[in-house]
């Protein structure tokens, strides 16, 4: 009856283990500090400045703008593999 008082993870055990294993791989490949500094793309005007058009959802956008607040010149410069990146 009062089950809503006890939060539980919405991800199953198998999926949770997979996510944790992949995150360990990412941390080993790029470094934990790089993961902590990663920019999360959110559905805000910072990342998506064009107005939303529900009618044109099947059209491809004319171009995604890389936000200047990320401290990175562009996606290709900040996603290349290697230590410290």
C-alpha positions as CSV (number, residue, x, y, z in Angstrom):
1,X,0.0,0.0,0.0
2,X,2.8,2.5,0.8
3,X,5.2,1.2,-1.8
4,X,5.6,4.6,-3.2
5,X,7.6,5.6,-0.1
6,X,10.5,3.4,-1.1
7,X,12.1,4.4,-4.4
8,X,13.6,1.7,-6.5
9,X,15.8,1.8,-9.6
10,X,13.8,1.7,-12.8
11,X,16.5,-0.3,-14.5
12,X,16.7,-4.1,-14.1
13,X,19.7,-5.8,-12.6
14,X,21.0,-7.1,-16.0
15,X,20.7,-3.6,-17.6
16,X,22.3,-1.9,-14.6
17,X,25.3,-4.3,-14.7
18,X,25.7,-3.5,-18.4
19,X,25.6,0.2,-17.9
20,X,28.1,0.0,-15.0
21,X,30.4,-2.2,-17.1
22,X,30.3,0.2,-20.0
23,X,30.9,3.2,-17.7
24,X,34.0,1.5,-16.3
25,X,35.2,0.9,-19.9
26,X,34.7,4.6,-20.7
27,X,36.5,5.7,-17.6
28,X,39.4,3.4,-18.4
29,X,39.5,4.6,-22.0
30,X,39.1,8.4,-21.5
31,X,39.7,8.9,-17.8
32,X,37.3,9.5,-15.0
33,X,38.0,13.2,-15.1
34,X,36.9,13.5,-18.7
35,X,33.6,11.8,-17.8
36,X,33.1,14.3,-15.0
37,X,33.7,17.2,-17.3
38,X,31.4,15.9,-20.1
39,X,28.7,18.2,-21.4
40,X,25.2,16.8,-21.3
41,X,23.1,17.8,-24.2
42,X,19.7,19.0,-22.9
43,X,16.6,20.1,-24.8
44,X,17.3,23.7,-24.0
45,X,17.8,26.8,-26.3
46,X,21.5,26.5,-25.6
47,X,21.7,23.3,-27.6
48,X,18.5,23.7,-29.8
49,X,18.1,27.4,-30.6
50,X,15.6,26.9,-33.5
51,X,11.9,27.0,-32.6
52,X,10.2,23.6,-32.3
53,X,8.0,22.6,-35.2
54,X,5.8,19.6,-34.5
55,X,4.6,19.5,-38.1
56,X,8.1,19.1,-39.5
57,X,9.3,16.3,-37.3
58,X,10.2,14.1,-40.2
59,X,12.5,16.7,-41.8
60,X,16.2,16.7,-40.9
61,X,17.4,19.9,-39.2
62,X,19.4,22.3,-41.3
63,X,22.4,22.0,-39.0
64,X,23.0,21.4,-35.3
65,X,24.9,24.3,-33.7
66,X,27.6,23.4,-31.2
67,X,27.1,25.6,-28.1
68,X,30.0,27.9,-27.3
69,X,29.5,27.3,-23.6
70,X,30.9,23.8,-23.7
71,X,34.5,25.0,-23.9
72,X,35.1,22.8,-26.9
73,X,35.4,24.1,-30.5
74,X,33.2,21.3,-31.9
75,X,32.0,17.7,-31.6
76,X,34.8,16.2,-33.6
77,X,37.5,17.9,-31.5
78,X,36.0,16.7,-28.2
79,X,35.0,13.2,-29.1
80,X,38.3,11.9,-30.6
81,X,39.7,9.0,-28.7
82,X,42.8,9.2,-26.6
83,X,43.9,9.9,-23.1
84,X,43.0,13.4,-21.8
85,X,40.2,13.9,-24.3
